[in-house]
């Protein structure tokens, strides 16, 4: 994918997330103020943290797109994973606050005022969230952005949460007042579980987790397709933002000139960049005899 396409999709997804979150929070605050529903407060609190998380994404994704410089020679892509960790912290914090409020509501349940307004507000949130998730899914398919994936995971949970709020409001209007508090606790626990998933995903990126096995198989197949490459070893991969870093050793004949070995490595690198445009490739050339000596467990300098 071209850098311009990547930038377009992550900026579109992050900008729309900010707009959607702001519009939902305005509607939900009004509905909570009128109805005094704990479940609606839970939904409102979640939207407040959505705004904070989306604003973080809005700026972090733009920073992550900044080209490499003298201080960050590998680029700024890991800022996306840091944004994912920040979102996890926001979500976990909101979940704990909701538990405290819901327990208080269970101790002292109160009837709702004009619950139909809360139902309309929640329906609006369902539609807006559904459209946002669709936009994010398109962006993820084209960019594989960690930050957008984290944001999308949260908004997918919001769809279920808003449906739960609808059920809670409906039951509360039928006289089941305690349901309001129990649904708020359920939403809080769901948010905390989602925060765990986001934090683990971001952590894997920050810890340079290896790319999936099928990615390594693809790299190996492309490298070995060159007729003068006898094999590859020490393949290492990791992802930072949109960039996938790939490094490995290729095994070549001993009698090749340095300029010829360099040309072969360049050719393999070009093939990889064509097949995986987001890859940054580093190739080391090894004489075949040195590889054989290493595999025999001997010191090549003493051979």
C-alpha positions as a printed Julia matrix, in Angstrom:
303×3 Matrix{Float64}:
   0.0     0.0    0.0
   1.22    3.49  -0.82
   1.96    5.86   2.06
  -0.73    8.26   0.76
  -3.4     5.51   0.83
  -2.39    4.47   4.34
  -2.53    8.08   5.53
  -5.93    8.63   3.93
  -7.58    5.65   5.62
  -6.15    6.1    9.11
  -6.95    9.82   9.04
 -10.49    9.15   7.78
 -11.14    6.51  10.46
  -9.69    8.59  13.3
 -11.5    11.78  12.23
 -14.86   10.06  11.9
 -14.36    8.41  15.3
 -13.91   11.84  16.93
 -17.04   13.18  15.21
 -19.13   10.13  16.13
 -17.98   10.1   19.75
 -18.71   13.81  20.23
 -22.18   13.53  18.71
 -23.06   10.52  20.87
 -21.81   12.07  24.08
 -23.95   15.19  23.6
 -27.1    13.11  23.03
 -26.36   10.69  25.9
 -25.57   13.41  28.47
 -28.92   15.02  27.71
 -30.72   11.66  27.99
 -29.0    10.78  31.27
 -29.78   14.21  32.76
 -33.46   13.8   31.92
 -33.91   10.12  32.87
 -31.4     9.61  35.74
 -30.67    6.08  34.49
 -27.54    4.29  35.77
 -27.31    2.3   32.55
 -27.52    5.52  30.53
 -24.81    7.03  32.74
 -22.7     3.94  32.01
 -23.21    4.48  28.31
 -22.47    8.21  28.68
 -19.29    7.56  30.65
 -18.15    5.12  28.0
 -18.72    7.77  25.32
 -16.7    10.31  27.31
 -13.76    7.95  27.29
 -14.44    7.23  23.62
 -13.89   10.91  22.92
 -10.65   10.94  24.88
  -9.4     7.78  23.17
 -10.43    8.97  19.72
  -8.72   12.32  20.22
  -5.57   10.48  21.28
  -5.81    8.37  18.12
  -6.43   11.47  16.0
  -3.09   13.0   17.0
  -1.06    9.84  17.59
  -1.83    8.37  14.17
  -0.63   11.57  12.53
   2.55   11.42  14.59
   3.01    7.75  13.7
   2.9     8.66  10.0
   5.84   11.05  10.43
   8.85    9.78   8.43
  11.92    8.46  10.2
  14.34   11.11  11.47
  17.72   11.27  13.17
  16.2    10.53  16.59
  13.83    7.79  15.4
  15.64    5.91  12.66
  13.02    3.16  12.56
  10.13    5.63  12.24
   7.38    6.56  14.69
   5.01    3.64  14.11
   5.09    2.32  17.68
   3.2     5.42  18.75
   0.11    3.5   17.57
   0.71    0.78  20.14
   1.19    3.41  22.85
  -2.19    4.85  21.86
  -3.68    1.37  22.25
  -2.28    1.13  25.79
  -3.68    4.57  26.63
  -7.11    3.47  25.38
  -6.94    0.33  27.51
  -6.21    2.44  30.58
  -9.12    4.78  29.79
 -11.52    1.89  29.27
 -10.46    0.07  32.44
 -10.81    3.26  34.48
 -14.29    3.95  33.17
 -15.33    0.38  33.92
 -14.24    0.63  37.56
 -16.07    3.94  38.03
 -19.23    2.4   36.61
 -19.06   -0.51  39.04
 -18.96    1.89  42.0
 -21.93    3.88  40.68
 -23.97    0.78  39.83
 -23.48   -0.71  43.31
 -24.77    2.54  44.8
 -27.79    2.39  42.48
 -28.51   -1.22  43.53
 -28.63   -0.07  47.16
 -31.11    2.69  46.32
 -33.04    1.95  43.07
 -35.1     4.83  41.71
 -37.69    5.0   38.9
 -36.65    6.55  35.6
 -37.97    9.84  34.26
 -39.17    9.78  30.64
 -37.32    6.57  29.68
 -38.45    6.91  26.07
 -35.92    9.75  25.61
 -33.12    7.44  26.73
 -34.35    4.81  24.28
 -34.23    7.3   21.38
 -30.75    8.44  22.39
 -29.52    4.85  22.54
 -30.98    4.04  19.13
 -29.12    7.03  17.73
 -25.91    5.71  19.31
 -26.47    2.25  17.81
 -26.81    3.63  14.27
 -23.86    6.01  14.61
 -21.62    3.3   16.09
 -22.56    0.81  13.38
 -21.56    3.27  10.63
 -18.3     4.06  12.43
 -17.39    0.36  12.77
 -17.96   -0.13   9.04
 -15.58    2.74   8.25
 -13.0     1.35  10.66
 -13.27   -2.15   9.17
 -12.49   -0.74   5.72
  -9.51    1.15   7.14
  -8.18   -1.93   8.96
  -8.41   -4.08   5.82
  -6.29   -1.53   3.97
  -3.8    -0.56   6.7
  -3.73   -3.18   9.51
  -3.3    -0.24  11.92
  -3.0    -1.33  15.57
  -4.54    1.9   16.84
  -7.55    1.62  14.52
  -7.96   -2.05  15.47
  -8.0    -1.09  19.17
 -10.51    1.69  18.55
 -12.69   -0.58  16.43
 -12.68   -3.33  19.07
 -13.98   -0.84  21.61
 -16.72    0.47  19.33
 -17.81   -3.07  18.46
 -18.3    -3.67  22.14
 -20.27   -0.41  22.23
 -22.82   -1.91  19.85
 -23.5    -4.72  22.31
 -23.43   -2.3   25.21
 -26.02   -0.01  23.62
 -28.28   -2.99  22.95
 -27.9    -3.96  26.61
 -28.86   -0.41  27.61
 -31.99   -0.69  25.48
 -32.93   -3.92  27.26
 -32.25   -2.32  30.62
 -34.41    0.69  29.83
 -37.22   -1.51  28.62
 -37.19   -3.64  31.78
 -36.95   -0.56  34.0
 -40.13    0.86  32.47
 -41.84   -2.43  33.42
 -40.95   -1.91  37.09
 -37.73   -3.91  37.36
 -35.71   -1.05  38.82
 -32.73   -3.12  40.02
 -32.05   -4.2   36.43
 -30.68   -0.71  35.73
 -27.8    -1.22  38.18
 -27.09   -4.81  37.17
 -26.84   -3.88  33.5
 -24.42   -1.08  34.38
 -22.18   -3.6   36.21
 -22.35   -5.99  33.27
 -21.31   -3.23  30.87
 -18.45   -2.24  33.17
 -17.08   -5.8   33.3
 -17.36   -6.1   29.53
 -15.37   -2.88  29.11
 -12.64   -4.08  31.46
 -12.35   -7.37  29.53
 -12.07   -5.42  26.27
  -9.35   -3.24  27.81
  -7.38   -6.39  28.58
  -7.52   -7.5   24.93
  -6.43   -4.08  23.67
  -3.53   -3.91  26.15
  -2.3    -7.38  25.15
  -2.45   -6.48  21.45
  -0.51   -3.25  22.01
   1.97   -5.06  24.23
   2.73   -7.62  21.53
   3.57   -4.8   19.12
   5.79   -2.97  21.62
   7.6    -6.23  22.4
   8.32   -6.81  18.67
   6.28   -9.97  18.4
   7.13  -12.02  15.31
   4.77  -11.77  12.35
   2.45  -14.78  11.74
   4.08  -17.96  10.33
   2.4   -17.53   6.95
   4.14  -14.17   6.54
   7.54  -15.79   7.13
   6.68  -18.54   4.66
   5.85  -15.91   2.05
   9.18  -14.14   2.59
  11.08  -17.42   2.38
   9.31  -18.46  -0.82
  10.1   -15.16  -2.54
  13.76  -15.24  -1.49
  14.25  -18.86  -2.5
  12.67  -18.2   -5.89
  15.9   -16.55  -7.02
  17.93  -19.24  -8.86
  21.22  -18.33  -7.14
  19.84  -18.33  -3.59
  20.42  -21.71  -1.93
  18.3   -20.89   1.11
  17.73  -18.38   3.88
  18.14  -18.46   7.65
  17.84  -16.24  10.75
  14.6   -14.7    9.48
  13.28  -12.02  11.84
  10.15   -9.93  11.42
   8.26   -7.29  13.4
   5.73   -4.56  12.74
   5.78   -0.9   13.73
   2.79    1.09  12.5
   2.38    0.42   8.8
   5.99   -0.73   8.37
   6.96   -4.39   8.6
  10.67   -4.88   9.28
  12.16   -8.0    7.67
  15.74   -9.19   8.04
  17.4   -12.48   7.13
  20.53  -14.11   5.71
  20.67  -15.53   2.19
  22.97  -18.42   1.33
  25.1   -17.92  -1.81
  27.93  -19.66  -3.65
  31.41  -19.04  -2.24
  32.98  -17.92  -5.51
  30.59  -15.04  -6.21
  32.09  -11.59  -6.49
  30.94   -9.11  -3.85
  29.26   -6.99  -6.5
  27.34  -10.04  -7.78
  26.25  -11.07  -4.27
  25.09   -7.51  -3.68
  23.12   -7.55  -6.94
  21.37  -10.8   -5.93
  20.43   -9.33  -2.54
  19.09   -6.21  -4.26
  17.01   -8.34  -6.6
  15.52  -10.34  -3.72
  14.8    -7.11  -1.84
  13.05   -5.63  -4.89
  10.89   -8.75  -5.24
   9.92   -8.55  -1.59
   9.09   -4.84  -1.81
   6.89   -5.5   -4.81
   5.0    -8.29  -3.04
   4.95   -6.56   0.38
   5.07   -2.77  -0.24
   4.99   -1.96   3.48
   8.13   -4.04   4.17
  11.54   -2.6    5.01
  14.03   -5.34   4.16
  17.57   -5.93   5.41
  19.49   -8.84   3.84
  22.87  -10.26   4.86
  24.78  -12.43   2.39
  26.44  -15.62   3.69
  28.83  -17.9    1.72
  27.37  -21.38   1.54
  30.47  -22.96   3.1
  30.17  -20.74   6.18
  26.52  -21.76   6.55
  27.47  -25.43   6.29
  30.23  -24.99   8.88
  27.83  -23.28  11.29
  25.3   -26.05  10.85
  28.0   -28.61  11.73
  28.57  -26.79  15.01
  32.13  -25.74  14.12
  33.87  -22.37  14.35
  34.33  -21.15  10.74
  37.51  -19.24  11.67
  39.2   -22.42  12.85
  38.1   -24.5    9.86
